[in-house]
Amino acid sequence: MNGYELTRFFDAAPRWVWSAPQSQIYPTLRQMEQAGLIEGQKEIRGTRLKRTVYSITERGVEELRTWLGTSHAPAPMRDSFSLQALFFDMIDADRAAPVLKAYIAEQEQLITEWRAHREALLAKDTDLLKERLKNRPPAEHDRIAGLKANVFAGQVAVAQARADWARESLRLLTEGV
Amino acid sequence: MNGYELTRFFDAAPRWVWSAPQSQIYPTLRQMEQAGLIEGQKEIRGTRLKRTVYSITERGVEELRTWLGTSHAPAPMRDSFSLQALFFDMIDADRAAPVLKAYIAEQEQLITEWRAHREALLAKDTDLLKERLKNRPPAEHDRIAGLKANVFAGQVAVAQARADWARESLRLLTEGV
């Protein structure tokens, strides 16, 4: 991938689990190249630099595997919607209700997108997965697709729990306890 | 509250929904005071400044109510554990399994803490809630406690969905799809 493709990749992030602002892509690529984790291949057209295509190095794969096999401390808790909901008793129910309804709609949207992405992974029908499977033995393809698809089943379950909770909050707000 | 109490408050954050590093507390208090959202009362003992106790101003309450009644764009997606899980096919199952088990234990711990906090809120038995209810009509107490407790019921449901998902991942990793 080159920097532009990575930017587009992270822009399509609602269905994804991580986002990166465009401003971070190029500096991070340079840092990773200096650290020997990736290497860039410059493509020249005529006398002009067309683009730099990066690929992971052996050392990068080793580093990634170490990170994957390590338990990391959870990120600091920053759930701004729950924080907001904790103080809904300070405003009228008819001001809080639209906020909860917008949140439910947002979770439903995520559920739809993640569910579709899960199906696509199970069908081995995403560009990234097809690319990945080229270098893996066919006997492992189902397992790899199943593991990746399951991550999105988890995202769906979390979004579903959040939507259910928001519906219960809406009921408590408008009908009382 | 004063700065020290706020720091301790955020340190007890596992059961809470938001955390703030100590380094942010004092600068943020100063900024909020300059913006007229809170005001500090200096307590002097003899000739020494003992501490500054802050309270919210009318303008601060108004600002808070506006924020509470507004739908905010969701924070960028940064779910590092799901990102890690997406690539578990790159490492041996016996290296990924302990990472999943540690994650399950972490979620179980959160569930225990949040459940206890929910119970305490329903029983109107937390210092913060007792303080808050002093200024609210008794007829509203059950509703206020119920709304706040429900936020933690939501946190429990999300942590439960994550733990269930991690158990299913563990099964997929070790038994295959």
Interface residues (C-beta under 8 A of the other chain):
Chain A: A13 P14 W16 V17 W18 S19 P21 V61 L64 R65 W67 L68 G69 T70 S71 H72 P74 A75 P76 M77 R78 D79 S80 F81 S82 L83 Q84 A85 L86 F87 F88 D89 M90 I91 R95 A96 P98 V99 A102 Y103 E106 E140 D142 R143 I144 G146 L147 K148 N150 V151 A153 G154 Q155 A157 V158 Q160 A161 R162 D164 W165 A166 E168 S169 L172 L173 G176 V177
Chain B: A13 P14 W16 V17 W18 S19 P21 V61 L64 R65 W67 L68 G69 T70 S71 H72 P74 A75 P76 M77 R78 D79 S80 F81 S82 L83 Q84 A85 L86 F87 F88 D89 M90 I91 R95 A96 P98 V99 A102 Y103 E106 E140 D142 R143 I144 G146 L147 K148 N150 V151 A153 G154 Q155 A157 V158 Q160 A161 R162 D164 W165 A166 E168 S169 L172 L173 G176 V177
